[in-house]
Amino acid sequence: MERTYILTSETGLHARPATNFVKFIASLPVDVYLIHKDFVADAKSIMAIMSLGLAKGEVFKIRVDEKHQHYLDEIEKYLRIQQFID
């Protein structure tokens, strides 16, 4: 199960915001993947997230296993609170 978003943060998903994102995702008991273009990154890996180089206005997806789709709501709430998405 995945959802598509547009990154609206002025700073993109770099350094401190990426670290906080990874810490949040790591607190979830499921595998989470962030997809940008043709790249799939383990959302619990700061190196993987940083390597995507997500900038403002870019499209990305968040994927979790279908049986854990309720976690997408939690992730989306986090992204909105942190102003990564509108």
C-alpha positions, 0 to 999 in steps of 0.5 A: 500500500502506498500514497503519493505526496508532493514535498512542500517544505522549503528546505526539502528533506535534508539534514535535521528534518531527515533525521527527525523523520527517520527517528519517527519512522524507526519508532513504528513496528513496520517496514516503511519505504520512501520512493522517489523517481526510480529509487526505493529507500528504507525510511529507517535509514538516514543514509538512504533518505539523504541519498534521495536528495528530495527538494521542495516540489518533488513527488515521493511515495510512502509504502508500507505492507498492505496489512499495515496500511493504518500506519500510513495515516500516522505517517501522513499526520507526521508529514503534515505536522512537520509541514513536509506536505500540505 
